[in-house]
């Protein structure tokens, strides 16, 4: 596939899209798996047990398995939409700087936090500092932090970060280091003490980039930094994170009113100061920029073990009854072999791949299943909306187990036998198609 970026002037396009090369083997593999899926469907359809003579239970089980295989088969077919002909994008930041350096649009960056106990202020501050250290005109960069918990510790941590940014941002620009202080120094302090307060509305501009006196130690202006805390009342829905973003939009429209918005989770940081310029290459391309509304950056995770194990072995021995076993066996062998090759090509280990196969089933029979039931009940008006924040910190003992590639299930109750039985029954059919 040729370049997808538009002309945008004599200097060439700001981005280019190319189709992946060497996809013939993948297309042959996908076509063969598709044939196997259809053969499984045919087998289920023509070998449907009769309902008479006490075979009603077996017939219902057969129909249930057939329905599961149809669902997983259709799911696999839909996933080929993004895998059949993947597109790779390349940006040209040099052309962007040469053409629009003095006309780059303002950008508002939104960071949201809600609980200082499971989202420590140190974590939030590192995210904010990494956003402020972008290689972008500082007068056109504004960072807004939404604190739904209105923690005094978070506020004062951000206040200290505003002062520290006068030294940190010039240091990052000079030595091109990691923008997050925690990542750069490879040490994060876990804060356990905090102050709680009654929630009320508060907006505080900690660094006003519009003020010419707001500069760093080298005399360069600093990005605007704003702290926002919403008022939340039980009688009015606050819509969780969506409500926080809406509040940030209203506040930013009165302060910076930037045409572009970057939303970042409080436990993430940018590992490239050029990220914003990469996004602008798409938005400001002369030919195709007006067709693009969203740009998403892929996520990378630090401090992960190379094997990253969760769970334990599940061994299933399937009985071979006829030649109809061939499509089942082929799909299992082909999909797992291809998945293993993909993982090894991306730098993963065999153990990592094997653990991932086990975790797929555990997620589908636990978190995915329960979230599906919860969403269905909400759509039917039988359940209430809920929002649980994931803890961003880990205990020392958990980190020690993680470093040794072990997992501990601390709760065993009646649900585990049923889940394990369900996993045992669907393992063969699910693993063959996913």
Residue pairs with C-beta under 8 A, 6 or more apart in sequence:
1 17
1 18
1 19
1 85
1 87
2 18
3 13
3 16
3 17
3 18
4 15
4 16
4 17
4 18
4 87
4 89
4 288
5 13
5 14
5 15
5 16
5 17
5 92
5 285
5 287
5 288
6 13
6 14
6 285
6 286
6 287
6 288
6 289
7 13
7 286
7 287
8 14
8 99
8 284
8 285
8 286
8 287
8 289
9 99
9 286
11 95
11 98
11 99
12 92
12 95
13 92
13 95
13 285
13 286
13 287
14 91
14 92
14 95
14 96
14 99
14 280
14 281
14 282
14 284
14 285
14 286
14 289
15 89
15 90
15 91
15 92
15 281
15 282
15 285
15 288
16 89
16 90
16 92
17 87
17 88
17 89
17 90
18 87
18 88
18 89
18 90
19 85
19 86
19 87
19 88
20 85
20 86
20 87
20 88
23 84
23 85
26 83
26 84
27 84
29 334
29 338
30 80
30 83
30 84
32 330
32 334
33 76
33 331
33 334
33 335
34 77
35 327
36 327
36 328
36 330
36 331
36 334
37 69
37 73
37 76
37 77
37 327
37 331
37 433
39 324
39 327
40 69
40 73
40 327
40 328
40 331
40 432
41 66
41 69
41 70
41 73
43 324
43 327
44 62
44 65
44 66
44 69
45 66
47 62
47 324
48 59
48 62
48 63
48 66
49 55
49 58
49 59
49 62
50 59
51 59
65 429
68 426
68 429
68 430
69 429
69 433
72 429
72 430
72 433
72 434
73 433
75 433
75 434
76 433
76 434
89 282
91 277
91 278
91 281
91 282
92 281
93 274
93 277
93 278
93 281
95 281
96 277
96 280
96 281
96 284
97 277
100 280
100 284
104 136
104 137
104 140
104 280
105 140
105 258
105 259
105 260
105 280
105 283
105 284
106 140
106 141
106 142
106 256
106 257
106 258
106 259
106 260
107 136
107 140
107 141
107 142
107 258
107 260
107 261
107 262
107 276
108 142
108 144
108 248
108 252
108 256
108 258
108 260
108 261
108 262
109 131
109 141
109 142
109 143
109 144
109 261
109 262
109 263
109 264
110 144
110 146
110 245
110 248
110 252
110 261
110 262
110 263
110 264
111 124
111 127
111 128
111 131
111 143
111 144
111 145
111 146
111 264
111 265
111 266
112 145
112 146
112 148
112 241
112 244
112 245
112 248
112 263
112 265
112 266
113 119
113 124
113 145
113 146
113 147
113 148
113 149
113 154
113 266
114 147
114 148
114 149
114 241
114 244
114 389
115 149
115 389
116 149
116 151
116 153
116 154
116 191
116 194
117 194
118 389
118 390
118 391
118 392
118 393
119 266
119 267
119 389
119 392
120 190
120 191
120 392
120 393
121 151
121 153
121 154
121 157
121 158
121 191
121 194
122 157
122 182
122 188
122 189
122 190
122 191
123 182
123 188
123 266
123 267
123 392
123 393
124 145
124 154
124 157
124 158
124 266
125 157
125 158
125 160
125 161
126 180
126 181
126 182
126 183
126 188
126 269
127 180
127 264
127 265
127 266
127 267
127 268
127 269
128 143
128 145
128 158
128 161
128 225
129 161
129 164
129 165
129 168
129 179
129 180
129 181
130 178
130 179
130 180
130 183
130 269
130 270
131 143
131 179
131 262
131 264
131 269
131 270
132 141
132 143
132 165
132 169
132 222
132 223
132 225
133 165
133 168
133 169
133 172
133 173
133 179
133 273
134 141
134 179
134 223
134 270
134 273
134 275
134 276
135 173
135 273
135 274
135 276
135 277
136 276
136 277
138 169
138 209
138 220
138 221
138 222
138 223
139 209
139 210
139 221
140 258
141 209
141 223
141 224
141 276
142 209
142 223
142 224
142 225
142 226
142 252
142 255
142 256
142 258
143 223
143 224
143 225
143 226
144 226
144 228
144 248
144 251
144 252
145 154
145 158
145 225
145 226
145 227
145 228
146 228
146 229
146 230
146 244
146 245
146 247
146 248
147 154
147 155
147 227
147 228
147 229
148 199
148 229
148 230
148 232
148 238
148 244
149 196
149 199
150 197
150 198
150 199
150 200
150 202
150 229
151 194
151 195
151 196
151 197
152 194
152 195
152 197
153 191
153 193
153 194
153 195
155 204
155 227
155 229
158 206
158 225
158 227
159 206
161 225
162 206
162 207
162 225
164 181
165 207
165 216
165 222
165 223
165 225
166 215
166 216
166 217
166 222
167 216
167 217
168 181
169 216
169 220
169 222
170 216
170 217
170 218
170 220
171 177
172 179
172 273
173 273
176 273
177 184
178 184
178 271
179 269
179 270
179 271
179 273
180 269
180 270
180 271
182 188
182 269
183 269
183 271
183 302
190 393
199 229
199 230
199 231
199 232
200 229
200 231
201 229
201 230
201 231
202 227
202 228
202 229
203 226
203 227
203 228
203 229
203 251
204 226
204 227
205 224
205 225
205 226
205 227
205 255
206 225
206 226
206 227
207 214
207 222
207 223
207 224
207 225
208 214
208 224
209 221
209 222
209 223
209 224
209 256
210 224
212 221
214 221
214 222
215 221
215 222
216 222
224 255
224 256
226 251
226 252
226 255
228 247
228 248
228 251
230 238
230 243
230 244
230 247
232 238
237 243
239 246
240 385
240 387
241 387
245 263
249 261
252 258
252 261
260 279
260 280
260 283
262 276
262 279
264 270
266 392
267 392
268 299
271 300
272 278
275 297
278 295
278 297
279 295
279 297
282 288
282 289
282 292
282 295
283 289
283 292
283 295
285 292
305 402
305 403
305 405
306 348
306 349
306 351
306 352
307 349
307 351
307 352
307 355
307 405
308 352
308 355
308 356
308 405
309 351
309 352
309 355
309 405
309 406
309 407
310 355
310 358
310 359
310 362
310 407
311 355
311 358
311 359
311 362
311 407
312 358
312 407
313 358
314 358
314 361
314 423
314 424
314 427
316 424
316 427
316 428
318 325
318 328
318 428
328 428
328 432
331 432
331 433
332 428
332 431
332 432
335 432
335 433
335 434
336 357
336 431
339 353
339 357
340 350
340 353
343 349
343 352
343 353
343 356
344 350
344 353
351 405
357 431
360 431
360 434
361 423
361 426
361 427
361 430
361 431
362 423
364 430
365 419
365 422
365 423
365 426
366 419
374 383
374 386
377 383
378 384
378 385
394 402
401 407
401 408
